[in-house]
Amino acid sequence: MSREPVPPYANRAARRQNARRPASRTIARFGLMVSLPGATVLAATAGPTAVAAAGSRHSHNGPPAPRPTRKESPLVAMKRIIEAEQAATTTTSTTAPPPPAPTTIPAPPVAAVAAAPAPAPAPAPRAKPPAPAPVTHPAPVVHPTPPPPHPVPAPTPTAGILPPANPAASIAPTPQFESTCLAAGPLSAPCVASTLEATDVARGREGLGSMTLPGNYSALTPAEQLFVVADTERVDRGLPPAVGLVAELDTDAQAAAQADTDPAPTILPPGIGILRWASNWSENAGALGSNYNWMYDDGPGSGNLGCVGNSSGCWGHRDNILGFSAPQLTASGGTLVMGAGEASPPAASPWLSDAELFAVITHSPAYYIYTWGQAVAAGAR
């Protein structure tokens, strides 16, 4: 991209002493990078598990042994022979006796046949046991297909201030939402309502209408809220939105929020290069409060740690949010994406620490954590 990067601002500085509202602070960074290698993710799987099964024992006693044959005495045998000879001599005759009539076995009565029990049915063939069901492992997690690039936005509206121009002066919030948020809690409904009202008043100074958030805004994660608010500010001024949140950039932003400083990209998805990036950090009452600091209270006398007097660091956060115009993205051939995070480190108390990271990358990642298309579907514009 042709525009020269803005020098990085100081990461740490003392809180401002501002009597008109409780102290909050912000810092911004802007960088240029040709490429950044991606990370390799290693996965391990458990090996197979052996299963043992116990057998059963069976026994058989075998057939009974045959009984011994009883022997005949000599006297009984002699007597039997003599009786046989006498019977043979008395029954001798010249005429042979007629042959005995054949004996016939009478047929069983019909009633008996009918009453006979039916033969037992043949045993049914034993069914083959079913084959064990194959072991199936859970399917690997497949990330959703990334949405197509967002369509070209409508022509630039006549209202709204775009870089390199900036507001003439910082706008004190009306109503004073930071006092409400300190009393009710930074994520309470009164805090969100008060902050959104002050944002709409400041937007009106630029000729813009009220900010329209998705209907499920309160259910979004802090990173998603930061993403939606930043993209709404861009789209309402005719700028192309960041396509979506990238996991690796979310990780960098979350680490910076926890460390209470502004983020920088340290890792990208495999095969993705980074062309240019910018980042913001703030301590305030959540996404809307930090966005107000960055967009409308970022000039001289504000909590911007990089803005001393009327130095070039003034309005640096606003320039980061509203940078990366459509002609710049087209010329670079890159895709604008984001990372964001929020934490509550002790150093930020009683505020929350918010960080957001913008990056123009060479290719679309494999998937997004959350997209502008999802926000629009839920009512954002």
Phi, psi and omega in degrees: 000151191278330186290137180289145180289147176281135181303144179295144180271168181296142182276331183229145175194164180291153177295149177285155175254098184236118186282342186281344176198163179302153187290139168217164185213157182214154171218157182223154176222154178216131185219166178231130183218139181280312181204159178214121183294152178274177182259148175262129180257124180257142178228146178234145178238150180285149179282176182292156180250128180280144179235128180251144178233137181272142178272182179233154181256148177230152178226157180214131184273340178086170182288156179290150180289143179292147180283151180285145180283137183275129181278151180264143182283155181298319182296316180294322179294317179297318180296322181293324179293316181297314181297328179289323180292318179297318181294327182289322182287324182284339184257009181285137183209154180287335181254130179287137178296144179301149180294144181295142179299143180294139180268135178244142180268116181302145177291147179292147179303151180299321181297324180293320179296317181296326183279351181297138181293144178293146179299144180299136180295148178296140180299138180295144179298141181289127181291145178286127182301142181296147178292142180298142180296138180295145179282124179246134178265151179303141179293146179297150179292127179249122180288147180298151178293133182296145179292158177294160179305144181297141181298160180300130182293169178295163179305152182302126180291164180284341182262163177097144180257128182243151175301145011275002178284154178218161178302156181292329181201162176295150181250117175294136185293136175227112002288170181282083190293332185296325176294319177297318182291325177293325182282317186263345183110140186295339181248013182284161178298317177299323179295313181297315181296317180294319180293319179295323178295316179296323178297317180295323177297315180294322178296325179297332178295338178260005180082016179262154177278188181294152177285130179254112180261158177297152182298336181259026185305316184294339180270353180285157174289160177305321179297318179293323177296315177300319179297313182297316182295316179297315180294325178297318177298323180289309185296321180295344176253013176081015179267150177292141181282158167294136188294316183187176176273132179255134187303315183296321178288326174300319180297316178297317181293320180295320178296321179292320178298320179293325179276358178062048179208174181276150187271167171217147180289128178243342182208146179226164177302153180304137177080004182256133174252158180243132183262320181200151181211162177208153182214154178229153175217146180204152168250115179196196187269060178087191189300313182293321179295316178295320179298323177297315177303313185291321189268324191236347180228061189235006182263196180304138180084000180268187178275009179291112183291343179266358183253104178243117184068242179234043185287172181292345179283347179293140181064021179294323179294317179298317179298325179293319180291319184262012175280187177060067179286170179299315178299323179294317180294320179296318181294324181277340184070016182262175179241130180274124179228176183220162166224151182206159179196158179218140180214172178230066179291156180304325183295337182270346185305136009269008180273174170259153179258119182244141178221140176223146187227121177257139180214137172260115186247161187284328181222158175288141178288171181294328179203164178241148175290320182202144185236160175296327176301320177294322179295318179297318179299332180268003174117356179287161176208000000 
